[in-house]
Amino acid sequence: MKYLRQGLIIILLFFSFSVFADEVNRDDKNTEFNIYTGMFDFSDDGKRSTLIGLQHQNEELNRNTFLGKLSPITGAMITADNASYFYTGVQAQYKLGVLNLTPSFAPGYYNKGNGKDLGHALEFKSEIQLSLELPMESQFGLSYNHLSNASLGDKNPGANSYMFNFLKKF
């Protein structure tokens, strides 16, 4: 609950700072930040934990491909059990009216802290996010991801997580 409150405070601060950034009247908003909070490994009763994270996407690096609009992402998350995950990867973005469907894939470094042992330091995050366009170049969404080491380690229990996302372009 402590991390959920901290996440909400960060989102509110993030939103208030973005109002001031909009007053600067920039037309070149090409950086997007995603602040999220949710439940890490919700499907494991013994190791579930709240999480908070931040992700960055630079739209200057977008590429239109046969798979859609692709762009690089970089981010980090930490759980209430001090497990952490630092990642970089790629996401696609599909606009469906006021909704955005955003699948992503990102390999990264996982440190179990006092949390769940996922079997290896190298973990792969597959994620799907559905978000709603809001005013002032922002979005609110829900996402689901799965972390797995693709059997690189002696064990591969994986972790399933869900998050609430607030995205803002600057």
N, CA and C atoms as an extended XYZ file, in Angstrom:
510
Properties=species:S:1:pos:R:3:atomname:S:1:resname:S:1:resid:I:1 pbc="F F F"
N         0.828       -1.188        0.000 N   MET     1
C         0.000        0.000        0.000 CA  MET     1
C         0.873        1.253        0.000 C   MET     1
N         2.016        1.162        0.694 N   LYS     2
C         2.943        2.284        0.767 CA  LYS     2
C         3.400        2.691       -0.630 C   LYS     2
N         3.752        1.703       -1.483 N   TYR     3
C         4.235        2.002       -2.837 CA  TYR     3
C         3.114        2.513       -3.724 C   TYR     3
N         1.892        2.060       -3.482 N   LEU     4
C         0.765        2.547       -4.259 CA  LEU     4
C         0.553        4.029       -3.979 C   LEU     4
N         0.615        4.433       -2.698 N   ARG     5
C         0.481        5.847       -2.342 CA  ARG     5
C         1.607        6.661       -2.958 C   ARG     5
N         2.843        6.141       -2.881 N   GLN     6
C         3.965        6.854       -3.476 CA  GLN     6
C         3.779        6.988       -4.977 C   GLN     6
N         3.282        5.950       -5.619 N   GLY     7
C         3.035        6.000       -7.051 CA  GLY     7
C         2.002        7.054       -7.414 C   GLY     7
N         0.924        7.128       -6.629 N   LEU     8
C        -0.107        8.127       -6.895 CA  LEU     8
C         0.434        9.541       -6.692 C   LEU     8
N         1.258        9.739       -5.668 N   ILE     9
C         1.868       11.051       -5.440 CA  ILE     9
C         2.767       11.421       -6.606 C   ILE     9
N         3.574       10.473       -7.074 N   ILE    10
C         4.449       10.735       -8.216 CA  ILE    10
C         3.635       11.083       -9.448 C   ILE    10
N         2.547       10.372       -9.689 N   ILE    11
C         1.697       10.654      -10.845 CA  ILE    11
C         1.113       12.056      -10.753 C   ILE    11
N         0.635       12.440       -9.567 N   LEU    12
C         0.081       13.785       -9.399 CA  LEU    12
C         1.141       14.861       -9.610 C   LEU    12
N         2.342       14.658       -9.068 N   LEU    13
C         3.427       15.612       -9.291 CA  LEU    13
C         3.793       15.678      -10.764 C   LEU    13
N         3.871       14.522      -11.375 N   PHE    14
C         4.206       14.419      -12.796 CA  PHE    14
C         3.194       15.210      -13.628 C   PHE    14
N         1.908       15.060      -13.305 N   PHE    15
C         0.851       15.738      -14.036 CA  PHE    15
C         0.926       17.247      -13.816 C   PHE    15
N         1.181       17.677      -12.573 N   SER    16
C         1.248       19.107      -12.298 CA  SER    16
C         2.446       19.748      -12.984 C   SER    16
N         3.591       19.081      -13.022 N   PHE    17
C         4.740       19.622      -13.737 CA  PHE    17
C         4.460       19.696      -15.239 C   PHE    17
N         3.706       18.730      -15.746 N   SER    18
C         3.426       18.720      -17.178 CA  SER    18
C         2.532       19.886      -17.574 C   SER    18
N         1.678       20.366      -16.660 N   VAL    19
C         0.850       21.531      -16.952 CA  VAL    19
C         1.744       22.738      -17.196 C   VAL    19
N         2.790       22.904      -16.358 N   PHE    20
C         3.729       24.004      -16.557 CA  PHE    20
C         4.516       23.824      -17.847 C   PHE    20
N         4.856       22.606      -18.197 N   ALA    21
C         5.594       22.349      -19.436 CA  ALA    21
C         4.738       22.701      -20.646 C   ALA    21
N         3.424       22.487      -20.564 N   ASP    22
C         2.545       22.844      -21.668 CA  ASP    22
C         2.490       24.346      -21.886 C   ASP    22
N         2.668       25.124      -20.830 N   GLU    23
C         2.635       26.572      -20.947 CA  GLU    23
C         3.822       27.119      -21.724 C   GLU    23
N         4.898       26.339      -21.849 N   VAL    24
C         6.068       26.770      -22.600 CA  VAL    24
C         5.740       26.851      -24.095 C   VAL    24
N         4.669       26.160      -24.533 N   ASN    25
C         4.187       26.170      -25.911 CA  ASN    25
C         5.205       25.584      -26.885 C   ASN    25
N         5.630       24.374      -26.619 N   ARG    26
C         6.535       23.679      -27.528 CA  ARG    26
C         5.715       22.816      -28.462 C   ARG    26
N         6.095       22.816      -29.720 N   ASP    27
C         5.407       21.972      -30.692 CA  ASP    27
C         6.137       20.659      -30.935 C   ASP    27
N         7.324       20.503      -30.384 N   ASP    28
C         8.154       19.340      -30.666 CA  ASP    28
C         8.153       18.340      -29.507 C   ASP    28
N         6.980       17.911      -29.091 N   LYS    29
C         6.864       16.959      -27.988 CA  LYS    29
C         7.221       15.570      -28.506 C   LYS    29
N         8.457       15.159      -28.254 N   ASN    30
C         8.909       13.891      -28.810 CA  ASN    30
C         9.398       12.917      -27.755 C   ASN    30
N         9.247       13.258      -26.486 N   THR    31
C         9.649       12.367      -25.408 CA  THR    31
C         8.406       11.990      -24.606 C   THR    31
N         8.258       10.706      -24.349 N   GLU    32
C         7.116       10.236      -23.570 CA  GLU    32
C         7.618        9.490      -22.342 C   GLU    32
N         7.056        9.834      -21.190 N   PHE    33
C         7.349        9.121      -19.954 CA  PHE    33
C         6.102        8.368      -19.527 C   PHE    33
N         6.321        7.168      -18.998 N   ASN    34
C         5.251        6.313      -18.511 CA  ASN    34
C         5.564        5.996      -17.057 C   ASN    34
N         4.742        6.491      -16.152 N   ILE    35
C         4.870        6.143      -14.737 CA  ILE    35
C         3.804        5.103      -14.448 C   ILE    35
N         4.209        4.007      -13.806 N   TYR    36
C         3.237        2.944      -13.559 CA  TYR    36
C         3.394        2.353      -12.163 C   TYR    36
N         2.308        1.783      -11.691 N   THR    37
C         2.296        1.082      -10.415 CA  THR    37
C         1.315       -0.078      -10.534 C   THR    37
N         1.552       -1.117       -9.773 N   GLY    38
C         0.675       -2.273       -9.858 CA  GLY    38
C         1.130       -3.410       -8.970 C   GLY    38
N         0.862       -4.634       -9.414 N   MET    39
C         1.160       -5.835       -8.640 CA  MET    39
C         2.124       -6.733       -9.402 C   MET    39
N         3.302       -6.955       -8.801 N   PHE    40
C         4.313       -7.839       -9.373 CA  PHE    40
C         3.972       -9.271       -9.012 C   PHE    40
N         3.982      -10.161       -9.972 N   ASP    41
C         3.739      -11.591       -9.809 CA  ASP    41
C         2.439      -11.881       -9.061 C   ASP    41
N         1.354      -11.272       -9.552 N   PHE    42
C         0.048      -11.438       -8.908 CA  PHE    42
C        -0.417      -12.882       -8.874 C   PHE    42
N         0.102      -13.750       -9.738 N   SER    43
C        -0.352      -15.140       -9.789 CA  SER    43
C         0.361      -16.053       -8.795 C   SER    43
N         1.341      -15.525       -8.040 N   ASP    44
C         2.060      -16.309       -7.027 CA  ASP    44
C         1.724      -15.740       -5.656 C   ASP    44
N         0.838      -16.426       -4.910 N   ASP    45
C         0.398      -15.926       -3.610 CA  ASP    45
C         1.552      -15.650       -2.656 C   ASP    45
N         2.598      -16.449       -2.712 N   GLY    46
C         3.708      -16.294       -1.768 CA  GLY    46
C         4.667      -15.172       -2.096 C   GLY    46
N         4.771      -14.776       -3.350 N   LYS    47
C         5.767      -13.775       -3.743 CA  LYS    47
C         5.183      -12.533       -4.394 C   LYS    47
N         3.879      -12.359       -4.366 N   ARG    48
C         3.309      -11.152       -4.977 CA  ARG    48
C         3.746       -9.930       -4.182 C   ARG    48
N         3.889       -8.814       -4.886 N   SER    49
C         4.403       -7.596       -4.265 CA  SER    49
C         3.980       -6.388       -5.093 C   SER    49
N         3.759       -5.261       -4.451 N   THR    50
C         3.452       -4.049       -5.205 CA  THR    50
C         4.707       -3.577       -5.934 C   THR    50
N         4.507       -2.838       -7.006 N   LEU    51
C         5.645       -2.330       -7.776 CA  LEU    51
C         5.375       -0.907       -8.225 C   LEU    51
N         6.456       -0.220       -8.556 N   ILE    52
C         6.391        1.114       -9.145 CA  ILE    52
C         7.499        1.189      -10.181 C   ILE    52
N         7.239        1.909      -11.280 N   GLY    53
C         8.237        1.978      -12.333 CA  GLY    53
C         8.121        3.217      -13.190 C   GLY    53
N         9.145        3.405      -14.012 N   LEU    54
C         9.222        4.531      -14.936 CA  LEU    54
C         9.789        4.028      -16.255 C   LEU    54
N         9.192        4.470      -17.353 N   GLN    55
C         9.659        4.070      -18.679 CA  GLN    55
C         9.751        5.311      -19.564 C   GLN    55
N        10.762        5.331      -20.426 N   HIS    56
C        10.985        6.444      -21.347 CA  HIS    56
C        10.920        5.951      -22.786 C   HIS    56
N        10.328        6.777      -23.640 N   GLN    57
C        10.280        6.493      -25.069 CA  GLN    57
C        10.546        7.793      -25.814 C   GLN    57
N        11.468        7.755      -26.793 N   ASN    58
C        11.806        8.931      -27.586 CA  ASN    58
C        11.217        8.768      -28.976 C   ASN    58
N        10.220        9.598      -29.314 N   GLU    59
C         9.530        9.460      -30.596 CA  GLU    59
C        10.371        9.889      -31.785 C   GLU    59
N        11.494       10.572      -31.553 N   GLU    60
C        12.381       10.911      -32.663 CA  GLU    60
C        12.977        9.647      -33.275 C   GLU    60
N        12.989        8.570      -32.508 N   LEU    61
C        13.583        7.317      -32.963 CA  LEU    61
C        12.533        6.343      -33.502 C   LEU    61
N        11.284        6.798      -33.661 N   ASN    62
C        10.228        5.954      -34.227 CA  ASN    62
C        10.572        5.525      -35.645 C   ASN    62
N        10.155        4.322      -35.995 N   ARG    63
C        10.317        3.809      -37.352 CA  ARG    63
C         9.005        3.163      -37.779 C   ARG    63
N         8.544        3.536      -38.956 N   ASN    64
C         7.367        2.882      -39.518 CA  ASN    64
C         7.834        1.643      -40.266 C   ASN    64
N         7.327        0.486      -39.859 N   THR    65
C         7.710       -0.787      -40.453 CA  THR    65
C         6.453       -1.560      -40.832 C   THR    65
N         6.642       -2.722      -41.420 N   PHE    66
C         5.493       -3.570      -41.744 CA  PHE    66
C         4.784       -4.067      -40.480 C   PHE    66
N         5.456       -3.990      -39.316 N   LEU    67
C         4.845       -4.369      -38.037 CA  LEU    67
C         4.122       -3.201      -37.381 C   LEU    67
N         4.203       -2.015      -37.963 N   GLY    68
C         3.594       -0.825      -37.391 CA  GLY    68
C         4.663        0.167      -36.968 C   GLY    68
N         4.270        1.116      -36.146 N   LYS    69
C         5.167        2.153      -35.649 CA  LYS    69
C         5.975        1.594      -34.473 C   LYS    69
N         7.296        1.416      -34.664 N   LEU    70
C         8.174        0.854      -33.636 CA  LEU    70
C         9.047        1.948      -33.040 C   LEU    70
N         9.319        1.840      -31.740 N   SER    71
C        10.227        2.785      -31.091 CA  SER    71
C        10.921        2.108      -29.913 C   SER    71
N        12.121        2.593      -29.572 N   PRO    72
C        12.848        2.019      -28.436 CA  PRO    72
C        12.277        2.517      -27.108 C   PRO    72
N        12.392        1.662      -26.105 N   ILE    73
C        11.974        2.007      -24.745 CA  ILE    73
C        13.094        1.657      -23.777 C   ILE    73
N        13.143        2.372      -22.680 N   THR    74
C        14.084        2.097      -21.597 CA  THR    74
C        13.347        2.360      -20.293 C   THR    74
N        13.546        1.502      -19.294 N   GLY    75
C        12.835        1.717      -18.050 CA  GLY    75
C        13.390        0.922      -16.893 C   GLY    75
N        12.744        1.120      -15.749 N   ALA    76
C        13.121        0.431      -14.515 CA  ALA    76
C        11.894        0.305      -13.630 C   ALA    76
N        11.881       -0.769      -12.845 N   MET    77
C        10.823       -0.938      -11.847 CA  MET    77
C        11.433       -1.533      -10.587 C   MET    77
N        10.764       -1.273       -9.473 N   ILE    78
C        11.190       -1.828       -8.183 CA  ILE    78
C         9.942       -2.283       -7.436 C   ILE    78
N        10.082       -3.379       -6.694 N   THR    79
C         8.950       -3.902       -5.931 CA  THR    79
C         9.104       -3.543       -4.454 C   THR    79
N         8.056       -3.773       -3.704 N   ALA    80
C         8.092       -3.534       -2.259 CA  ALA    80
C         9.087       -4.462       -1.574 C   ALA    80
N         9.460       -5.573       -2.223 N   ASP    81
C        10.448       -6.513       -1.685 CA  ASP    81
C        11.862       -6.212       -2.186 C   ASP    81
N        12.050       -5.023       -2.758 N   ASN    82
C        13.347       -4.566       -3.272 CA  ASN    82
C        13.863       -5.379       -4.459 C   ASN    82
N        13.004       -6.101       -5.137 N   ALA    83
C        13.397       -6.703       -6.411 CA  ALA    83
C        13.383       -5.573       -7.436 C   ALA    83
N        14.327       -5.591       -8.366 N   SER    84
C        14.386       -4.520       -9.361 CA  SER    84
C        14.636       -5.111      -10.745 C   SER    84
N        14.209       -4.365      -11.746 N   TYR    85
C        14.368       -4.787      -13.134 CA  TYR    85
C        14.667       -3.551      -13.975 C   TYR    85
N        15.791       -3.564      -14.676 N   PHE    86
C        16.212       -2.491      -15.572 CA  PHE    86
C        16.202       -3.063      -16.983 C   PHE    86
N        15.563       -2.364      -17.921 N   TYR    87
C        15.369       -2.953      -19.243 CA  TYR    87
C        15.466       -1.922      -20.360 C   TYR    87
N        15.716       -2.425      -21.537 N   THR    88
C        15.643       -1.636      -22.760 CA  THR    88
C        15.165       -2.559      -23.868 C   THR    88
N        14.314       -2.035      -24.728 N   GLY    89
C        13.744       -2.885      -25.768 CA  GLY    89
C        13.007       -2.073      -26.805 C   GLY    89
N        11.948       -2.649      -27.343 N   VAL    90
C        11.198       -2.017      -28.427 CA  VAL    90
C         9.703       -2.184      -28.176 C   VAL    90
N         8.932       -1.179      -28.607 N   GLN    91
C         7.478       -1.278      -28.518 CA  GLN    91
C         6.863       -0.885      -29.855 C   GLN    91
N         5.697       -1.430      -30.119 N   ALA    92
C         4.906       -1.047      -31.287 CA  ALA    92
C         3.709       -0.268      -30.763 C   ALA    92
N         3.157        0.585      -31.609 N   GLN    93
C         1.989        1.351      -31.178 CA  GLN    93
C         0.939        1.323      -32.277 C   GLN    93
N        -0.276        0.942      -31.881 N   TYR    94
C        -1.393        0.866      -32.808 CA  TYR    94
C        -2.528        1.731      -32.258 C   TYR    94
N        -2.934        2.737      -33.014 N   LYS    95
C        -4.021        3.623      -32.605 CA  LYS    95
C        -5.352        3.028      -33.034 C   LYS    95
N        -6.279        2.962      -32.088 N   LEU    96
C        -7.625        2.450      -32.338 CA  LEU    96
C        -8.612        3.526      -31.891 C   LEU    96
N        -8.691        4.627      -32.626 N   GLY    97
C        -9.506        5.773      -32.209 CA  GLY    97
C        -8.846        6.469      -31.034 C   GLY    97
N        -9.560        6.556      -29.908 N   VAL    98
C        -8.991        7.188      -28.712 CA  VAL    98
C        -8.199        6.202      -27.862 C   VAL    98
N        -8.147        4.946      -28.299 N   LEU    99
C        -7.388        3.918      -27.575 CA  LEU    99
C        -6.074        3.623      -28.294 C   LEU    99
N        -5.072        3.256      -27.516 N   ASN   100
C        -3.781        2.828      -28.060 CA  ASN   100
C        -3.495        1.426      -27.564 C   ASN   100
N        -3.107        0.555      -28.464 N   LEU   101
C        -2.678       -0.796      -28.127 CA  LEU   101
C        -1.170       -0.827      -28.328 C   LEU   101
N        -0.427       -1.144      -27.255 N   THR   102
C         1.031       -1.051      -27.291 CA  THR   102
C         1.668       -2.337      -26.779 C   THR   102
N         2.029       -3.256      -27.671 N   PRO   103
C         2.814       -4.417      -27.244 CA  PRO   103
C         4.297       -4.042      -27.202 C   PRO   103
N         5.055       -4.693      -26.312 N   SER   104
C         6.493       -4.415      -26.237 CA  SER   104
C         7.260       -5.666      -25.828 C   SER   104
N         8.557       -5.619      -26.126 N   PHE   105
C         9.474       -6.683      -25.729 CA  PHE   105
C        10.766       -6.029      -25.278 C   PHE   105
N        11.264       -6.430      -24.092 N   ALA   106
C        12.471       -5.797      -23.556 CA  ALA   106
C        13.270       -6.767      -22.698 C   ALA   106
N        14.500       -7.091      -23.108 N   PRO   107
C        15.400       -7.833      -22.223 CA  PRO   107
C        15.955       -6.884      -21.170 C   PRO   107
N        16.331       -7.440      -20.020 N   GLY   108
C        16.871       -6.590      -18.973 CA  GLY   108
C        17.528       -7.355      -17.850 C   GLY   108
N        18.043       -6.583      -16.895 N   TYR   109
C        18.732       -7.115      -15.722 CA  TYR   109
C        17.760       -7.168      -14.550 C   TYR   109
N        17.625       -8.348      -13.931 N   TYR   110
C        16.737       -8.546      -12.781 CA  TYR   110
C        17.571       -8.855      -11.543 C   TYR   110
N        17.272       -8.152      -10.451 N   ASN   111
C        17.885       -8.410       -9.153 CA  ASN   111
C        16.766       -8.761       -8.192 C   ASN   111
N        16.826       -9.951       -7.579 N   LYS   112
C        15.697      -10.425       -6.762 CA  LYS   112
C        15.541       -9.677       -5.445 C   LYS   112
N        16.568       -8.989       -4.941 N   GLY   113
C        16.438       -8.318       -3.653 CA  GLY   113
C        15.929       -9.296       -2.614 C   GLY   113
N        14.845       -8.956       -1.929 N   ASN   114
C        14.187       -9.866       -0.989 CA  ASN   114
C        12.945      -10.504       -1.618 C   ASN   114
N        12.824      -10.385       -2.946 N   GLY   115
C        11.651      -10.883       -3.646 CA  GLY   115
C        11.873      -12.234       -4.280 C   GLY   115
N        11.138      -12.480       -5.332 N   LYS   116
C        11.126      -13.779       -5.995 CA  LYS   116
C        12.400      -14.019       -6.798 C   LYS   116
N        12.933      -15.222       -6.681 N   ASP   117
C        14.077      -15.655       -7.475 CA  ASP   117
C        13.549      -16.147       -8.821 C   ASP   117
N        13.882      -15.417       -9.888 N   LEU   118
C        13.408      -15.792      -11.221 CA  LEU   118
C        14.387      -16.696      -11.958 C   LEU   118
N        15.516      -17.047      -11.325 N   GLY   119
C        16.406      -18.054      -11.887 CA  GLY   119
C        17.591      -17.542      -12.680 C   GLY   119
N        17.595      -16.265      -13.063 N   HIS   120
C        18.705      -15.734      -13.855 CA  HIS   120
C        18.672      -14.216      -13.787 C   HIS   120
N        19.824      -13.583      -13.980 N   ALA   121
C        19.890      -12.117      -13.989 CA  ALA   121
C        19.304      -11.543      -15.279 C   ALA   121
N        19.421      -12.292      -16.394 N   LEU   122
C        18.856      -11.834      -17.663 CA  LEU   122
C        17.421      -12.333      -17.763 C   LEU   122
N        16.493      -11.391      -17.827 N   GLU   123
C        15.072      -11.718      -17.952 CA  GLU   123
C        14.507      -10.974      -19.152 C   GLU   123
N        13.467      -11.523      -19.738 N   PHE   124
C        12.823      -10.932      -20.903 CA  PHE   124
C        11.403      -10.535      -20.530 C   PHE   124
N        11.045       -9.300      -20.824 N   LYS   125
C         9.713       -8.781      -20.489 CA  LYS   125
C         8.882       -8.657      -21.762 C   LYS   125
N         7.763       -9.371      -21.795 N   SER   126
C         6.775       -9.242      -22.862 CA  SER   126
C         5.570       -8.543      -22.251 C   SER   126
N         5.090       -7.491      -22.904 N   GLU   127
C         4.027       -6.681      -22.295 CA  GLU   127
C         3.006       -6.258      -23.337 C   GLU   127
N         1.778       -6.084      -22.878 N   ILE   128
C         0.708       -5.516      -23.692 CA  ILE   128
C         0.035       -4.426      -22.859 C   ILE   128
N        -0.182       -3.283      -23.487 N   GLN   129
C        -0.783       -2.149      -22.781 CA  GLN   129
C        -1.940       -1.601      -23.603 C   GLN   129
N        -3.028       -1.256      -22.942 N   LEU   130
C        -4.160       -0.601      -23.570 CA  LEU   130
C        -4.340        0.723      -22.847 C   LEU   130
N        -4.294        1.841      -23.592 N   SER   131
C        -4.390        3.147      -22.948 CA  SER   131
C        -5.399        4.031      -23.671 C   SER   131
N        -5.931        4.970      -22.926 N   LEU   132
C        -6.945        5.909      -23.385 CA  LEU   132
C        -6.314        7.288      -23.515 C   LEU   132
N        -6.517        7.934      -24.664 N   GLU   133
C        -6.017        9.292      -24.876 CA  GLU   133
C        -6.746       10.254      -23.934 C   GLU   133
N        -5.973       11.129      -23.291 N   LEU   134
C        -6.501       12.157      -22.414 CA  LEU   134
C        -6.063       13.522      -22.940 C   LEU   134
N        -6.636       14.614      -22.415 N   PRO   135
C        -6.174       15.939      -22.834 CA  PRO   135
C        -4.717       16.189      -22.444 C   PRO   135
N        -4.130       17.218      -23.027 N   MET   136
C        -2.771       17.669      -22.725 CA  MET   136
C        -1.720       16.612      -22.998 C   MET   136
N        -1.859       15.909      -24.141 N   GLU   137
C        -0.844       14.952      -24.590 CA  GLU   137
C        -0.554       13.861      -23.549 C   GLU   137
N        -1.583       13.362      -22.883 N   SER   138
C        -1.386       12.328      -21.868 CA  SER   138
C        -2.325       11.159      -22.134 C   SER   138
N        -2.053       10.044      -21.443 N   GLN   139
C        -2.846        8.827      -21.571 CA  GLN   139
C        -2.934        8.141      -20.213 C   GLN   139
N        -3.993        7.362      -20.022 N   PHE   140
C        -4.130        6.504      -18.851 CA  PHE   140
C        -4.374        5.100      -19.374 C   PHE   140
N        -3.652        4.121      -18.797 N   GLY   141
C        -3.791        2.778      -19.328 CA  GLY   141
C        -3.647        1.676      -18.300 C   GLY   141
N        -3.835        0.468      -18.787 N   LEU   142
C        -3.687       -0.758      -18.009 CA  LEU   142
C        -2.777       -1.672      -18.816 C   LEU   142
N        -1.816       -2.294      -18.150 N   SER   143
C        -0.913       -3.192      -18.874 CA  SER   143
C        -0.694       -4.487      -18.096 C   SER   143
N        -0.275       -5.492      -18.834 N   TYR   144
C         0.046       -6.814      -18.292 CA  TYR   144
C         1.402       -7.200      -18.868 C   TYR   144
N         2.291       -7.745      -18.023 N   ASN   145
C         3.554       -8.245      -18.565 CA  ASN   145
C         3.937       -9.571      -17.935 C   ASN   145
N         4.844      -10.246      -18.620 N   HIS   146
C         5.388      -11.514      -18.152 CA  HIS   146
C         6.907      -11.443      -18.239 C   HIS   146
N         7.584      -11.750      -17.138 N   LEU   147
C         9.041      -11.844      -17.109 CA  LEU   147
C         9.433      -13.309      -17.143 C   LEU   147
N        10.416      -13.631      -17.981 N   SER   148
C        10.890      -14.998      -18.114 CA  SER   148
C        12.352      -14.978      -18.532 C   SER   148
N        13.110      -15.982      -18.107 N   ASN   149
C        14.513      -16.051      -18.535 CA  ASN   149
C        14.704      -16.996      -19.721 C   ASN   149
N        13.630      -17.450      -20.318 N   ALA   150
C        13.688      -18.330      -21.492 CA  ALA   150
C        14.522      -19.585      -21.222 C   ALA   150
N        14.467      -20.085      -19.994 N   SER   151
C        15.193      -21.285      -19.551 CA  SER   151
C        16.711      -21.140      -19.631 C   SER   151
N        17.221      -19.921      -19.463 N   LEU   152
C        18.668      -19.706      -19.386 CA  LEU   152
C        19.220      -20.158      -18.034 C   LEU   152
N        18.399      -20.079      -16.999 N   GLY   153
C        18.828      -20.476      -15.660 CA  GLY   153
C        18.417      -21.894      -15.326 C   GLY   153
N        18.792      -22.332      -14.116 N   ASP   154
C        18.417      -23.667      -13.651 CA  ASP   154
C        16.910      -23.794      -13.460 C   ASP   154
N        16.272      -22.663      -13.170 N   LYS   155
C        14.817      -22.657      -13.045 CA  LYS   155
C        14.276      -21.444      -13.788 C   LYS   155
N        13.001      -21.505      -14.134 N   ASN   156
C        12.362      -20.438      -14.899 CA  ASN   156
C        10.907      -20.292      -14.452 C   ASN   156
N        10.682      -19.780      -13.215 N   PRO   157
C         9.320      -19.697      -12.714 CA  PRO   157
C         8.494      -18.593      -13.387 C   PRO   157
N         9.150      -17.561      -13.887 N   GLY   158
C         8.439      -16.449      -14.511 CA  GLY   158
C         7.673      -15.627      -13.487 C   GLY   158
N         7.194      -14.471      -13.921 N   ALA   159
C         6.398      -13.580      -13.066 CA  ALA   159
C         5.401      -12.845      -13.938 C   ALA   159
N         4.134      -12.830      -13.522 N   ASN   160
C         3.062      -12.132      -14.224 CA  ASN   160
C         2.670      -10.904      -13.420 C   ASN   160
N         2.608       -9.750      -14.071 N   SER   161
C         2.312       -8.502      -13.364 CA  SER   161
C         1.273       -7.698      -14.127 C   SER   161
N         0.513       -6.889      -13.378 N   TYR   162
C        -0.379       -5.919      -14.014 CA  TYR   162
C        -0.068       -4.549      -13.441 C   TYR   162
N        -0.263       -3.521      -14.255 N   MET   163
C         0.064       -2.165      -13.864 CA  MET   163
C        -0.991       -1.178      -14.372 C   MET   163
N        -1.115       -0.077      -13.648 N   PHE   164
C        -1.868        1.084      -14.086 CA  PHE   164
C        -0.826        2.098      -14.555 C   PHE   164
N        -1.029        2.675      -15.737 N   ASN   165
C        -0.037        3.525      -16.375 CA  ASN   165
C        -0.562        4.943      -16.570 C   ASN   165
N         0.310        5.912      -16.348 N   PHE   166
C         0.032        7.296      -16.734 CA  PHE   166
C         1.160        7.720      -17.666 C   PHE   166
N         0.835        8.088      -18.884 N   LEU   167
C         1.811        8.462      -19.904 CA  LEU   167
C         1.655        9.937      -20.249 C   LEU   167
N         2.780       10.615      -20.425 N   LYS   168
C         2.771       12.043      -20.744 CA  LYS   168
C         3.874       12.354      -21.730 C   LYS   168
N         3.545       13.136      -22.771 N   LYS   169
C         4.537       13.573      -23.759 CA  LYS   169
C         5.068       14.949      -23.364 C   LYS   169
N         6.363       15.149      -23.568 N   PHE   170
C         7.014       16.436      -23.312 CA  PHE   170
C         7.721       16.893      -24.565 C   PHE   170
